[in-house]
């Protein structure tokens, strides 16, 4: 698994009657691939995994694998409350042809150190798939410490971490302690430049769903050390990236997808589409970003 690049946590598109809109979903996936992403992540927060039935998740996964046809890896997010169900999901994903897993700590229970290590280890032993651990104590209340990663070293398929602690210094801590053993992927859009500059290998992104080319060009500029050019794009992008750190990130990013022509604002309850003053405010912010989009051909990297 190549963890060095941009991985979009894609949204799940819905029709007016609430069913999955595969035509629109694959239109967006194609935009991501054309922009140069290195994989597609299904079933994350942005994918509204919590309101998808298990059968829908499996269907979405199988259809995505069939559509992508190996052009990029398909990564499935696992966010379960029990070790048994997480293992079952991992094994089902492997049998379907998924390429890698993104794995959250147990949901709805905050494990101690021993329980957390055991949870990750048991899942890793159950599958040959590469695993990226999602470390997000802000939203999910469980902090995957460096000592936990130390105990997980023997499990070679635990290869990466989605770094969402909001502490940029954690990138350096991981590198200082483990060298290149774990690939580090920035998981907070508003810290993209900071984390990548400090040595993160990749980016698990949200606003990439609406702005795929801009995200990939920004990533490439940073990685090529073209800081001045990267800053131009990053400063334009930051007001939009801040949509990713709000409790309504799904509604905001889906609205951005709709406004850029590669998605829909439709969500599943309990989420509701934006209305009134709130919608007007977000529409204004997104439109300002669209109107001032950088001309990517002016930058010294290949545009996807």
Secondary structure as UniProt FT lines:
FT   STRAND          6..9
FT   TURN            16..17
FT   HELIX           22..35
FT   STRAND          39..42
FT   TURN            45..48
FT   HELIX           49..51
FT   HELIX           54..68
FT   TURN            69..70
FT   STRAND          73..78
FT   HELIX           83..96
FT   STRAND          100..104
FT   TURN            107..108
FT   HELIX           113..126
FT   STRAND          130..135
FT   HELIX           137..140
FT   HELIX           146..151
FT   TURN            152..154
FT   TURN            156..157
FT   STRAND          158..163
FT   HELIX           169..178
FT   TURN            179..180
FT   STRAND          183..186
FT   HELIX           189..191
FT   HELIX           192..197
FT   TURN            198..199
FT   STRAND          202..205
FT   HELIX           207..209
FT   HELIX           212..223
FT   TURN            224..225
FT   HELIX           227..241
FT   HELIX           242..245
FT   TURN            247..248
FT   HELIX           249..259
FT   TURN            260..261
FT   TURN            269..270
FT   HELIX           276..291
FT   HELIX           296..298
//
